[in-house]
Amino acid sequence: MNNPVATGLGFGLLFVLLMLRVPVGFCMAIAGAAGFGWIVGAGPALNLMGQVTFNTLTSYEFSVIPMFILMGVFAARGDLSRELFQCARAWIGHVTGGLGVASVLAAGGFAAINGSSIATASTMTRVALPEMEQSGYNGGLAAGLIAAGGTLGIMIPPSAVFALYGFITEQDIGKLFIAGIIPGALGMAMYAGVIMLIAWRRPHLMVRQPKASRAERWSALRKVWAVLMLFVLVIGGIYAGVFTVTEAAGVGAGGAWLIGVVRRKLGLAATFRCLAEALRMSASIFTLVIGALIFGYFLTVTGTTTALIRWLAEQPLPPLGVLSLILLGYLVLGAVMDELAMTLLTLPIVFPVIVSLGFDPIWFGVIYVMVVTLGMITPPIGMNVFVINSIAKHVSLRQIYVGVTPFIISDLVRLVLLVAFPALSLWLL
């Protein structure tokens, strides 16, 4: 059996398992181990599975993922997201569209200490959606802007996808986090602009709120000190070189727990519940990582990566043309696949192509995360949309997709800007 046939059968087995609704991590592990065993032998394949599993679970570098997840869980339990929303509402809720902008700003702030789009979307749905609907906001539009705001969790550091990108491509995770700050802030600003534009064109969809008093505004502002402290502690510490990314994750998790304890939100029972939730989330991610690594070894022994690089190099296109094809493929793939699965399955193949074309790997990391962000809100399978619909069942999927469409257009514009102006990603490095 030649390698192209083995590659085709390996991907075929992978897709069959996916259609049978086998978890993605197990799909990649089974298909990768079966293909590797067919080419190299059953013994080496079994050794590979054990070695990859052991090395991944005992890797010091990989500990950054569960630590950042734990920080986000502690922060959510400590009601930091609600305080962010109340602060933003007090300062700008009285302007037309202000409550929607407050939701986006709160989502961005919570993303800065959470790092998960799905967690941000689900949290803000519970915090902001009821208040917007009670204030007269259109339900579909309110849910749509929350779905879009949730995607800021991938771009604004800390980010699990940035961390995985760094592991897979062997890039500096701290630099990736710093590179995501300006694009993340740009995303917040563009989302706010979209909301204000909709409010100007269709004011009946967004009702203005009474203006908060000066005392109420300053009182709300004083309550967000914890979010600012955590962000400065984690990102500022990395940027200043005080500690490594892995150390920053541990410091952030410990800081979020202390804040919850001081505020009497995290007792012994609540702490154990948070630990259990973080453990479940981390276990699902590690299963994906292990499966993707095994499948990656299979692709290596078949020569798939080398063949793809050679094929793309032979195309009569400039480097930006090849990059455009890759990004277009990711936009299509992101509409039907989870962001972590897409990262682990495709990045080991695509990244060598990007390097061979001479593109900056940190810059491409930001571009890649931007494309993955789009997949979270793009039909037919936008994960953030489904999460919000599962919580707010009275708002249909169709209404949410209609509400999120202007933000998808905004993200496409932002993607073009990031490709055209690399300095937006690299200026802080």
N, C-alpha and C positions, 0 to 999 in steps of 0.2 A: 504493500500500500504506500503510495507517495504522500508527501506532506500536505499538498493542497487538498487531497481527498480527506485526509485525517482532520485537517482544519475544518472543512465543511461538515463532516460528521460530528465533530466536537460542538460546533455552533448549533447544528441541528438538534443534538441531544439537549443542549442548554435551552433552546426555545421550546422544545417539547415539554421539558420539566417546568418551564415558566408557565406554559398554557395549562398544565395540570395543577397550577397554583402551589407548587412547592416553593418554600421560602427562597429568596434570591441567593442568599449566601450558600445554602445547600445546593442549589442548582449549579452554581459556578464550581463548587468543590467537587461535586459528583462528575460533572462533565470534564473538568480539568484533570482529575485523577484518572478517569477512564481513558481519556486521550493520551495522557502521559504514560500510563501503563501499557497502552497498545503499542506505543512507539519504543519505549525504553524497557518496559518489563513491569510485571506486577510488584515484584519486590521493591524496586526503587520508588514506585508510585506510593506504596504504603509508607516507606521511610519518609518520602516527601511530605505526606499528610501529617505525620507525627512531628516532623521537624518544623514545618511552617507553623503549626498550631502552638508548639512549645515556644518558639522564638517570638511569636506575636504576643502571646499572653504574658511573657516575662520581659518584654522590651520596656526599658525605662522611658524611651522617647514616646511610646504609645500611651503612656500614663497621662499625657496631657489631655486626651479626649475625655476619659471619665471624670477628670478633675474639673474641666470646664463645664461638663454636663451637670456635675454636682453643684457647681456654683450657680448655674441657672435654676436648678430645682430649689435650692435654698433661697435664692432671690425671689422666685415666684411665691414661695410659701411665706416670705416676709412681707408680702403686699407691696413690693417696690413698684410693680407695674401700675397699680392703682394710684399710688402717690404721684407718679410721673404724669399720668393722665389728668389727675385733678389739678396739678400745677399748670400744665399746658392749658387746660380749660379755663382756669382762673385768669390767665394772662391774655388769651386770644379768643376765648369762646364767644365773646360778644360781637365779633366781626362776622360778616356773612361768610359762611364756610369755615368759621374758626373752630368749631367743634370737630370737624373732619380733619383739619390741620393738626389740632391737638392730638387726635388719635394717631396720626402718622408720626408726630414728634415723640409721643410716648412709646410707640412701637420701636422707633429707632433707638431711643434711650434704653429701653428694656433689652433690645437686641445687643447693645454694647456690653451687657453683663450676662447675657444668656447664650447667644451663639447659635440658636436653633430657630429656623423659620417656622416650623410647625408649632413649637412651644410658644413662640411669640404670637402667632395667629390665634391659637386656641385661648391663650390668656387674654389677649385684647378683645376677643369676641365676648368673653364673659364680662370684661370690665367696661368696654366702650360702647358696644353695640346696643345694649338696653338703653343707655342714656341718650344715644343719638336718635333711636327710634322714638323714645318718649318725648324728645325735643322736636319731633316733626320731620326728621330726616327720612328720605326714601330708604326702605330696608335693603333693597338690592344694591344701591350705591354705597350705603354705609358698610355693608358686608364686603363689597368689592374693594373699597379703600383699605379695610382691615386686612384683607387677603394680600393686597399689594404691600402694605406696611409690614406684614409678616416676613416678606422676602428680604427685608433689610437685615434680618438675622444672619443671613449667609455672608453678606458683604462686610458688615460692620464687625470689627474684631471684638472679642474672640469668635472664631468660626470653625466649626468641625470640618467643613469642606476645605477651607484653607489649610487646616492641619493635615488632612488626608492628602491634599495635593502636595504639600511639602514632604510628607513621608514617601509618597510614590515617586516623586521626581527628584528627591534628595536636595530640595531647596531650603533656604533658611526660613523657618516658619515665622520668626519675628519680623523679618522684612516683608513677608506676605501680609501679616497683620497690619503693619504700618502702611503698606501700599493700598490697602483697602479703605483707609480712613477717608480720603478725599472723594473717591467714587461713591462710598456709602453716604457721605454728607451731600454729595451732588444728587443722589437718588432721593434723599429726603426733601431737598429743595425743589426738585422737579415734581415730585408727588404733590407737595404743597401748592406749587404753581398750577397743576392740573385741577386740584380741588377749588382753588380760587377762580379759575377760568370757568369751571362748571357752575359755581355759585353766581358768577356774574351773568352767564348766559341763561341759566335756568334757576333763578333764586328760589322758586317754590320747592325745589328738592332739598334745600338746606335753610332751615329757619334760624334766624339770629337769636342769641341768648342774652339775658340781662347781663349788664356789665358788673363784674365783681368789684367790691370795694378795695381800696388800697390795702387795708389791713388783711383782707382775705387773700389777696395776691401774695403779699410778703409772707404770710403764714404758710401758704402752699409751697412757696419757693424754699422756705427753710426745711421742709420735710424731705427734699430730694438730695440732701447732702450725702446720703448713703450711696446713691447711684454714682454721683460725681467722684466720691472717694474710691469706690471700687474700680471705676474706669481709669482714674489717674493712677491708682496703685498698680493695676495690672499692665495697662498699655504704657503708662509713663515709666514703669519699672523696666519693661522690656526695651523701650526706646533709649532710656538712659544707660542701659547695660548693667543695671543693679542686679538683676537675676535673669536666668534663662526662661524660655517659654514654659518649660515644664515646671520650673519653680514658681513662675507667675500663676500658673493654673492652680497649684496647691495653695498659694497665698490668697488667691481670689476666692477659692472654695472656703478656706478658713475664715476669711473676712466676711463673706456672705452669711456664714453660720453665726459668727459673733454678733452681727447686726440683728439677725433674727432672734438670738437669745436675749440681747439687750432690750429689744422691743417686745419681748415675751410672746413671740410668734412661734418659737421653736423650742418646745420642751423635749423631754426624752423620747416620748412616743412619736412626736412629729418629726424629730430628727431621724429616727429609725425608718419612718415611712419615706422620708426623702432619700435616705440611703438605698432603700429597696427600689424606689422608682429610678434613681440614677443607675443602679445595678442592672435593671431590666433594659434600660435604654443603651447602656454601654455594651451589654451582652449582644444585643441585636447588631450593633455597629461592628463589634469584633468578629461576629459570625460572617458578616459581609467582607471584612478585610481578609480573613483567612481564606474564604472561598475565592476571592479575587486574586490573591497571591498564588494559589494553586493553579487557577486557570491561566494566570500570567506565565507560569513555568511551562505549561502546555503550549502556549503560543510561542514561547521562546524556542522550544525544541522543534517546532514545526517550521520555524523561520518566517512566520507570518509578519512580524514587525519589520524585518529586513526587506521582505518582498514589497510591503506597503510603501516603505520609504523609497525604494527603487522606482516603484510605479508612479508615485507622485512627482518624483524628481524628473521623470521622463515626460510629464505633461507640459504642453506648450503654454504654460501660465506663469506669470510673475509670482513671487512669494505671497503678495497680498491676495492674489487670485486663489492660490491654494488655501490660504487662511480663510478666505470667504467661503470656500466650499466646505471646509471643516466646520466653521461656525454654523453654516446653513444645516449641515447634517446634525449638529447638536441641537439646534432649534426644533428640528423634527423629532429627534430622539427624546428630547426633554418633555415633549407633549405626552409621551406614553411610558416614561420610565422614571423611577425614583432617583433623586439627585445623587445619593450615595452609591447606589448600584451603577448608575451611569459613570460616575467618577472611577470606581474601581474596575469596571469592565473595559472602558475605552481608553482611559488615560495612559496606561502602559504602552498602548499602540500608537496613540496620537502624539505623545510628548516627544519621542525621538524625531518625528517628522518636523515638529516645530523647531527643535534645536538645529536640525540639518538645514532649515531654511534661514537660520541666522536671527531668529526673533529672541528677544529678551525673555527668559523663563519666568521672571517675576511679573513682568507686564502681561505675559500670556496667562499667568495664574489669575490675575484680576479679570481679564477678558473671559476666561473659562468660567469663573464663578459667576460673572454677569450672565452668561448664557444659561447656566444651571438655574440661576434665579428666575429667569423667564419661564423655565419649565414648571416652576411651582405654581404658576397661575394661568398657564396656557391650556386650553381645552385639547383633547377630551379628558385628560387625567391631570388636572392641576391639584396637587396634594393639599395646598392651603385652602382651596375652594371646597374640597371634600371635607376637610377638617371643620371648617366653619359651618357647612351645611349639617354636619353631624351634631353640632352643638345648637345651632339656630335652625331647627327643622322647618320653621314657618317661612323661611326664605329659601326659595327653590334654587337648584343649581343654575337654571337658566337666568334667573334674576342676578345671581352673583356674577356669572360670566359677563352679563351685560354691564354690570357695575364696574367690573375690573378691566374692561376693554380699553378705556382711555389710559389706564396706567400701563398696560402692555405696550401701547404706542409710545408712551413716555420712555419705557425701558429700551425699546428699539432705538430711539433717538440717543439715549445715553450710551448704548452699545456702540453706535457709530462714532460718538464723540471720544470714547475711550480708545477705539481703534485708531482714529485719526490723530489724536493727541496723546501719545504715550506719557507725556509729562504729568498728566492728571493722576497717573498711578505711581510714577517714579519720583515725583518732586520731593517728597518727604524723606526719601532714602539717602 
